[in-house]
């Protein structure tokens, strides 16, 4: 039985484990500097910076449900639409439980939340060389915004610009 | 004199005018379905979905300051960094006041907010054919994330996925 529910503060260790597993899969394990304290602060105390769903799978009604994956998202904003949207940051299913539709079920639950809130868009980022993932998303009806690129300011460049006097 | 300040509810008509001017510049004027009521709801009542800065320019101390541009942004979240970031949705300077550093001043003020909140990243989207803009951003120290693409679910595809039963 698959069960999807909103994460609680008690799920923070599981969420951090999943974040690290996902970074390992993406071959960037050292990139994760997130901590349990930070996730607790940002997901479960005001101001809440993200929302998270946990998928749990039990082999049978008598079995204890084991964490199978998670979806973590935040609200974006479109000035053209004049409405907030949902931006999916992470979608992850533990490797031994893939191929059971858990990822699609998590994404569908996020889509339900988007529709319930009147959001015109559910968006997420994908690596341009990850064609298998792009194929899956396009089969679900997602469009790839080929013309758009992300610009990022961080580190010293961010500090330098912040110190610019007007 | 250039003055940058947080927008208030009284600025909503100006913000919507700037949003429409920006869409016209991007040759998509019909794409703007935002309304004053929606911007008032999303920017100035809880839950607040975006923040906005207004730039005003006065020719002299005796002059009335005229709206010169705006920056509109929301908070993102990085699970790798374990911290929220700032995502810039719109940065706009009215055409007759360009070349005076107003855009950089607005971006710098957003960077100040990011630094003050401990955000590791300030990000925004750019069209891949808008090389003049990319050049400006790169001179400020921004990196272009060439490998990443945005996937978008909207309209019927979003509704259909939302109706998927788990």
Boltz contact constraints between the chains, C-beta under 6 A:
constraints:
  - contact:
      token1: [A, 2]
      token2: [B, 166]
      max_distance: 6.0
  - contact:
      token1: [A, 19]
      token2: [B, 79]
      max_distance: 6.0
  - contact:
      token1: [A, 31]
      token2: [B, 80]
      max_distance: 6.0
  - contact:
      token1: [A, 32]
      token2: [B, 80]
      max_distance: 6.0
  - contact:
      token1: [A, 34]
      token2: [B, 79]
      max_distance: 6.0
  - contact:
      token1: [A, 34]
      token2: [B, 82]
      max_distance: 6.0
  - contact:
      token1: [A, 35]
      token2: [B, 82]
      max_distance: 6.0
  - contact:
      token1: [A, 38]
      token2: [B, 82]
      max_distance: 6.0
  - contact:
      token1: [A, 49]
      token2: [B, 77]
      max_distance: 6.0
  - contact:
      token1: [A, 49]
      token2: [B, 84]
      max_distance: 6.0
  - contact:
      token1: [A, 50]
      token2: [B, 77]
      max_distance: 6.0
  - contact:
      token1: [A, 72]
      token2: [B, 79]
      max_distance: 6.0
  - contact:
      token1: [A, 74]
      token2: [B, 77]
      max_distance: 6.0
  - contact:
      token1: [A, 77]
      token2: [B, 49]
      max_distance: 6.0
  - contact:
      token1: [A, 77]
      token2: [B, 50]
      max_distance: 6.0
  - contact:
      token1: [A, 77]
      token2: [B, 74]
      max_distance: 6.0
  - contact:
      token1: [A, 77]
      token2: [B, 89]
      max_distance: 6.0
  - contact:
      token1: [A, 79]
      token2: [B, 19]
      max_distance: 6.0
  - contact:
      token1: [A, 79]
      token2: [B, 34]
      max_distance: 6.0
  - contact:
      token1: [A, 79]
      token2: [B, 72]
      max_distance: 6.0
  - contact:
      token1: [A, 79]
      token2: [B, 89]
      max_distance: 6.0
  - contact:
      token1: [A, 79]
      token2: [B, 90]
      max_distance: 6.0
  - contact:
      token1: [A, 80]
      token2: [B, 31]
      max_distance: 6.0
  - contact:
      token1: [A, 80]
      token2: [B, 32]
      max_distance: 6.0
  - contact:
      token1: [A, 82]
      token2: [B, 34]
      max_distance: 6.0
  - contact:
      token1: [A, 82]
      token2: [B, 35]
      max_distance: 6.0
  - contact:
      token1: [A, 82]
      token2: [B, 38]
      max_distance: 6.0
  - contact:
      token1: [A, 84]
      token2: [B, 49]
      max_distance: 6.0
  - contact:
      token1: [A, 89]
      token2: [B, 77]
      max_distance: 6.0
  - contact:
      token1: [A, 89]
      token2: [B, 79]
      max_distance: 6.0
  - contact:
      token1: [A, 90]
      token2: [B, 79]
      max_distance: 6.0
  - contact:
      token1: [A, 105]
      token2: [B, 166]
      max_distance: 6.0
  - contact:
      token1: [A, 108]
      token2: [B, 161]
      max_distance: 6.0
  - contact:
      token1: [A, 108]
      token2: [B, 164]
      max_distance: 6.0
  - contact:
      token1: [A, 111]
      token2: [B, 158]
      max_distance: 6.0
  - contact:
      token1: [A, 111]
      token2: [B, 161]
      max_distance: 6.0
  - contact:
      token1: [A, 111]
      token2: [B, 162]
      max_distance: 6.0
  - contact:
      token1: [A, 112]
      token2: [B, 162]
      max_distance: 6.0
  - contact:
      token1: [A, 115]
      token2: [B, 162]
      max_distance: 6.0
  - contact:
      token1: [A, 120]
      token2: [B, 154]
      max_distance: 6.0
  - contact:
      token1: [A, 121]
      token2: [B, 152]
      max_distance: 6.0
  - contact:
      token1: [A, 121]
      token2: [B, 154]
      max_distance: 6.0
  - contact:
      token1: [A, 122]
      token2: [B, 153]
      max_distance: 6.0
  - contact:
      token1: [A, 122]
      token2: [B, 158]
      max_distance: 6.0
  - contact:
      token1: [A, 123]
      token2: [B, 150]
      max_distance: 6.0
  - contact:
      token1: [A, 123]
      token2: [B, 152]
      max_distance: 6.0
  - contact:
      token1: [A, 124]
      token2: [B, 151]
      max_distance: 6.0
  - contact:
      token1: [A, 125]
      token2: [B, 148]
      max_distance: 6.0
  - contact:
      token1: [A, 125]
      token2: [B, 150]
      max_distance: 6.0
  - contact:
      token1: [A, 126]
      token2: [B, 149]
      max_distance: 6.0
  - contact:
      token1: [A, 126]
      token2: [B, 151]
      max_distance: 6.0
  - contact:
      token1: [A, 127]
      token2: [B, 147]
      max_distance: 6.0
  - contact:
      token1: [A, 128]
      token2: [B, 147]
      max_distance: 6.0
  - contact:
      token1: [A, 128]
      token2: [B, 149]
      max_distance: 6.0
  - contact:
      token1: [A, 137]
      token2: [B, 151]
      max_distance: 6.0
  - contact:
      token1: [A, 140]
      token2: [B, 161]
      max_distance: 6.0
  - contact:
      token1: [A, 141]
      token2: [B, 157]
      max_distance: 6.0
  - contact:
      token1: [A, 142]
      token2: [B, 151]
      max_distance: 6.0
  - contact:
      token1: [A, 142]
      token2: [B, 153]
      max_distance: 6.0
  - contact:
      token1: [A, 143]
      token2: [B, 152]
      max_distance: 6.0
  - contact:
      token1: [A, 144]
      token2: [B, 149]
      max_distance: 6.0
  - contact:
      token1: [A, 144]
      token2: [B, 151]
      max_distance: 6.0
  - contact:
      token1: [A, 145]
      token2: [B, 150]
      max_distance: 6.0
  - contact:
      token1: [A, 145]
      token2: [B, 152]
      max_distance: 6.0
  - contact:
      token1: [A, 147]
      token2: [B, 127]
      max_distance: 6.0
  - contact:
      token1: [A, 147]
      token2: [B, 128]
      max_distance: 6.0
  - contact:
      token1: [A, 148]
      token2: [B, 125]
      max_distance: 6.0
  - contact:
      token1: [A, 148]
      token2: [B, 150]
      max_distance: 6.0
  - contact:
      token1: [A, 149]
      token2: [B, 126]
      max_distance: 6.0
  - contact:
      token1: [A, 149]
      token2: [B, 128]
      max_distance: 6.0
  - contact:
      token1: [A, 149]
      token2: [B, 144]
      max_distance: 6.0
  - contact:
      token1: [A, 150]
      token2: [B, 123]
      max_distance: 6.0
  - contact:
      token1: [A, 150]
      token2: [B, 125]
      max_distance: 6.0
  - contact:
      token1: [A, 150]
      token2: [B, 145]
      max_distance: 6.0
  - contact:
      token1: [A, 150]
      token2: [B, 148]
      max_distance: 6.0
  - contact:
      token1: [A, 151]
      token2: [B, 124]
      max_distance: 6.0
  - contact:
      token1: [A, 151]
      token2: [B, 126]
      max_distance: 6.0
  - contact:
      token1: [A, 151]
      token2: [B, 137]
      max_distance: 6.0
  - contact:
      token1: [A, 151]
      token2: [B, 142]
      max_distance: 6.0
  - contact:
      token1: [A, 151]
      token2: [B, 144]
      max_distance: 6.0
  - contact:
      token1: [A, 152]
      token2: [B, 121]
      max_distance: 6.0
  - contact:
      token1: [A, 152]
      token2: [B, 123]
      max_distance: 6.0
  - contact:
      token1: [A, 152]
      token2: [B, 143]
      max_distance: 6.0
  - contact:
      token1: [A, 152]
      token2: [B, 145]
      max_distance: 6.0
  - contact:
      token1: [A, 153]
      token2: [B, 122]
      max_distance: 6.0
  - contact:
      token1: [A, 153]
      token2: [B, 142]
      max_distance: 6.0
  - contact:
      token1: [A, 154]
      token2: [B, 120]
      max_distance: 6.0
  - contact:
      token1: [A, 154]
      token2: [B, 121]
      max_distance: 6.0
  - contact:
      token1: [A, 157]
      token2: [B, 141]
      max_distance: 6.0
  - contact:
      token1: [A, 158]
      token2: [B, 111]
      max_distance: 6.0
  - contact:
      token1: [A, 158]
      token2: [B, 122]
      max_distance: 6.0
  - contact:
      token1: [A, 161]
      token2: [B, 108]
      max_distance: 6.0
  - contact:
      token1: [A, 161]
      token2: [B, 111]
      max_distance: 6.0
  - contact:
      token1: [A, 161]
      token2: [B, 140]
      max_distance: 6.0
  - contact:
      token1: [A, 162]
      token2: [B, 111]
      max_distance: 6.0
  - contact:
      token1: [A, 162]
      token2: [B, 112]
      max_distance: 6.0
  - contact:
      token1: [A, 162]
      token2: [B, 115]
      max_distance: 6.0
  - contact:
      token1: [A, 164]
      token2: [B, 108]
      max_distance: 6.0
  - contact:
      token1: [A, 166]
      token2: [B, 2]
      max_distance: 6.0
  - contact:
      token1: [A, 166]
      token2: [B, 105]
      max_distance: 6.0
